[in-house]
Amino acid sequence: MMAASVPVQRPVNAKLLTADRHGSVEHRARAGFVGLFRTGDLVIANDAATLPASLFGEHVPSGRQIEARLAGRDSLAIDQVTRFSAVLFGPGDHRTRTEDRLSPPAVRPGDRLTLGPLRASVKRLLLNHPRFVELELDGSAREIWEGLARHGRPIQYSHVPTRLALWDTWTPIASEPVAFEPPSAGFVLDWNAQASMAARGVRFATITHAAGISSTGDSKLDGLLPFDEPYRIPPSTARAIAQTRHAGGRIIAIGTTVVRALEHAAGGDGVVRAGDGLATERSVLSARS
């Protein structure tokens, strides 16, 4: 597999790697992925839009440059944006491999950060790690959203040297800006694919899941990914899941964020209920790159 080097999310020659229950592996044209579905299936995708979650600024006590990559919060509520978990980096940008980035200045609870128009305080170190912190942003929810929009940039890695625009990270079905990195499996979708699914008798539904970061540059932190991620399952999606299961159809998740949200929402009895939650479990499918 080769990492993309340009921000083109739907190349005409893209391939899809498929594996069946017998272990047979095959390459197909990604444009024909709808042909893998059957009448009565329910396809579920993550409609989260991506936040500009990379914030550059200054560690006020030391005067040194710092980058804070927002990595999580406890809720999708639009007015609950005061506190985020964040991974800290020193000077540099995405053109340097994440593993090779300089370390940030040492931070302690109470330290102040200036992140463009935003001001923040370090509330505590998380997981007893010097680069993983809880930040509290100053101001109202409206001021924080405005600051993110004006100053933040998409989180980016060195394999794509061209600087990403925010719209490069939004899938065709993007809605609320809650993801920290793109729910990238959703790039396979477009309106033609949805029309083709409908014509085949395949139902389509969405959830909203705050896809987290895929790399921190630190082996200890990377081993703990994915961090806790909030999600929302609409009543219509929960009903569609129940109806499809009752009829004997398949539930097909587009991407590991959907898998994680549905597994968490199903709980012990296997019934997916509508509402908000915080996905805390981890599985082999949850490791994202």
C-alpha positions in Angstrom: 0.0 0.0 0.0 1.3 3.5 -0.9 0.4 6.6 1.0 -1.1 9.4 -1.0 1.3 12.2 -1.8 -1.3 14.7 -3.1 -4.6 15.8 -1.6 -6.8 14.1 -4.2 -9.3 12.0 -2.3 -11.1 10.4 -5.3 -8.4 9.5 -7.9 -10.0 7.9 -11.0 -7.6 4.9 -10.8 -8.1 4.2 -7.1 -8.2 0.5 -6.1 -10.2 -1.3 -3.4 -8.6 -4.3 -1.6 -11.3 -6.9 -0.7 -10.9 -10.0 1.4 -13.6 -12.6 1.9 -14.3 -15.0 4.8 -12.2 -17.6 3.2 -9.1 -15.4 3.0 -9.2 -14.7 -0.7 -7.8 -11.3 -1.5 -8.6 -9.3 -4.6 -8.0 -5.8 -6.0 -11.0 -4.1 -7.6 -11.7 -0.7 -9.0 -12.9 1.5 -6.1 -15.5 3.1 -8.3 -17.3 -0.3 -8.4 -17.5 -0.8 -4.7 -21.3 -0.6 -4.7 -21.4 -3.9 -6.6 -20.3 -5.6 -3.3 -23.6 -4.8 -1.7 -26.8 -6.8 -1.8 -30.5 -5.9 -1.7 -31.5 -5.5 1.9 -28.1 -4.4 3.1 -27.7 -1.3 5.3 -24.6 0.8 4.7 -23.6 3.2 7.5 -21.1 6.0 7.1 -19.6 8.6 9.4 -20.8 12.1 8.4 -18.4 14.1 10.7 -16.6 17.0 9.1 -13.0 17.7 10.2 -12.0 20.4 12.5 -8.9 22.7 11.9 -7.4 21.0 14.9 -3.7 22.0 14.5 -3.0 25.2 16.5 0.4 26.9 16.4 1.5 29.4 19.0 3.7 30.1 22.1 4.2 28.6 25.4 4.0 31.7 27.5 6.3 30.8 30.4 9.2 29.9 28.2 8.5 32.0 25.1 9.1 29.0 22.9 7.0 27.9 19.9 4.5 25.2 20.4 1.9 23.3 18.3 -1.1 21.8 20.0 -3.0 19.2 18.1 -6.5 18.8 19.5 -7.1 15.1 20.1 -10.4 14.7 21.9 -13.3 16.0 23.9 -16.1 14.4 25.9 -19.1 15.6 23.9 -20.3 16.6 20.5 -22.3 19.4 21.9 -21.6 22.6 20.0 -21.3 24.7 23.1 -19.0 22.3 24.9 -15.7 23.3 23.3 -13.9 24.7 26.3 -11.9 21.6 27.2 -9.9 19.4 24.8 -7.2 16.8 25.2 -4.2 17.8 23.0 -0.9 16.4 21.9 2.0 19.0 22.0 4.8 19.4 19.6 7.8 21.8 19.5 8.8 24.0 16.5 8.3 22.6 13.0 5.5 21.7 10.8 4.0 18.8 8.8 7.0 18.6 6.4 9.0 16.9 9.2 8.0 13.3 10.0 5.9 13.2 13.1 8.4 10.9 14.8 11.2 13.4 14.1 9.5 16.6 15.4 11.2 18.5 18.1 9.9 18.1 21.6 7.7 20.9 23.1 8.8 22.9 26.1 8.1 21.2 29.4 4.6 22.2 30.5 3.0 22.2 33.9 -0.6 22.6 35.1 -1.4 26.3 35.0 0.9 27.2 32.1 -0.6 29.5 29.6 -0.5 29.1 25.8 -1.2 31.7 23.1 -2.5 30.0 20.0 -3.2 32.8 17.5 -6.3 34.5 18.7 -7.0 31.8 21.2 -5.7 31.7 24.8 -5.5 28.4 26.8 -4.4 27.0 30.1 -2.8 23.6 30.7 -5.2 22.0 33.3 -3.3 18.7 33.8 -1.1 16.1 32.2 -3.0 13.1 30.8 -1.8 9.5 31.1 1.2 10.8 33.0 2.7 11.8 29.7 4.5 15.2 29.3 3.1 15.8 25.8 -0.5 14.8 26.3 -2.5 17.4 28.2 -5.9 18.7 28.9 -6.3 22.3 27.7 -9.0 24.8 28.8 -9.7 27.5 26.2 -10.7 31.0 27.3 -13.8 32.7 26.0 -17.3 31.7 24.9 -18.1 28.8 22.6 -18.7 31.4 19.8 -15.3 33.0 20.4 -13.6 29.6 20.4 -15.2 28.4 17.2 -14.2 31.7 15.6 -10.7 31.3 16.8 -10.5 27.7 15.4 -11.8 28.8 12.1 -9.4 31.8 11.8 -6.2 30.2 13.1 -6.5 26.4 13.0 -5.3 24.2 10.3 -6.0 20.6 9.4 -3.7 18.1 11.1 -1.3 16.9 8.4 1.6 14.4 8.0 4.7 14.6 5.9 3.7 12.1 3.2 1.6 14.9 1.7 3.9 17.9 1.2 1.3 20.2 -0.2 -0.4 22.1 2.6 -4.0 20.9 3.0 -7.0 23.2 2.9 -9.8 22.4 5.2 -12.1 21.3 2.4 -9.5 18.7 1.4 -10.3 16.9 4.6 -14.1 16.9 4.3 -15.8 13.9 2.8 -18.8 14.4 0.4 -21.2 13.7 3.2 -19.5 16.0 5.8 -21.9 17.7 8.3 -20.9 18.8 11.8 -17.2 19.8 12.3 -16.3 17.4 15.1 -13.6 15.0 13.8 -10.0 15.7 14.6 -8.8 13.9 11.4 -10.9 12.8 8.5 -13.1 9.7 8.7 -11.2 8.8 5.5 -13.2 5.7 4.5 -16.0 8.1 3.7 -14.1 9.5 0.7 -15.3 6.5 -1.3 -18.8 7.9 -1.2 -20.4 10.4 -3.5 -24.0 11.1 -4.6 -23.8 8.8 -7.6 -22.8 5.9 -5.2 -25.8 6.7 -3.0 -28.1 6.7 -6.0 -26.7 3.4 -7.2 -27.2 1.9 -3.7 -30.8 3.0 -3.7 -31.4 1.5 -7.1 -30.1 -1.8 -5.8 -32.3 -1.8 -2.8 -29.5 -0.9 -0.4 -30.3 1.4 2.4 -28.0 4.2 3.6 -27.7 5.8 7.0 -25.2 7.9 9.0 -23.7 8.4 12.4 -21.5 11.3 13.6 -18.3 10.2 15.3 -15.4 12.4 16.3 -12.6 10.5 14.5 -9.4 11.1 16.5 -5.7 11.5 15.5 -3.8 8.7 13.9 -0.3 9.4 15.1 1.4 11.3 17.9 5.1 10.6 17.0 5.5 8.9 20.4 5.5 5.1 20.6 3.9 5.1 24.1 1.0 7.4 23.1 0.6 5.7 19.7 0.1 2.4 21.6 -2.9 3.9 23.3 -4.6 5.1 20.2 -7.5 5.5 19.5 -8.3 7.8 22.4 -11.9 8.1 23.7 -14.1 9.5 21.0 -17.7 10.9 21.3 -20.4 9.9 18.8 -24.0 10.4 18.0 -26.4 7.8 16.6 -29.6 9.3 15.2 -33.0 7.7 15.9 -33.4 7.0 12.2 -30.1 5.1 12.0 -31.0 3.0 15.1 -34.4 2.1 13.6 -32.8 1.2 10.3 -30.3 -1.1 12.1 -33.1 -2.9 14.0 -35.2 -3.3 10.8 -32.3 -4.6 8.8 -31.3 -7.1 11.4 -35.0 -8.3 11.8 -35.1 -8.8 8.0 -31.9 -10.7 7.9 -29.9 -8.1 6.0 -26.3 -7.1 6.6 -25.0 -4.1 8.4 -22.0 -2.7 6.6 -19.8 -0.1 8.3 -17.9 2.4 6.1 -14.7 2.7 8.2 -13.5 1.8 11.7 -15.0 4.9 13.3 -18.5 3.5 12.5 -17.5 0.1 13.8 -16.3 1.6 17.0 -19.4 3.7 17.6 -21.8 0.8 16.8 -19.8 -1.7 19.0 -19.9 0.7 21.9 -23.6 1.7 21.5 -24.6 -2.0 21.2 -23.4 -2.6 24.8 -24.0 -6.1 26.3 -27.3 -7.0 24.6 -26.3 -6.1 21.0 -29.1 -3.6 20.5 -27.9 -0.3 19.0 -29.8 2.6 20.6 -30.0 6.2 19.5 -28.2 8.9 21.4 -24.8 10.3 22.3 -22.0 8.3 23.8 -18.3 8.2 24.3 -16.5 5.2 22.7 -13.9 3.9 25.1 -13.3 0.4 23.9 -10.4 -0.5 21.6 -10.1 -3.3 19.1 -7.7 -4.4 16.3 -10.0 -2.7 13.9 -9.7 0.6 15.7 -6.1 1.3 14.7 -6.2 3.9 12.0 -3.4 5.2 9.8 
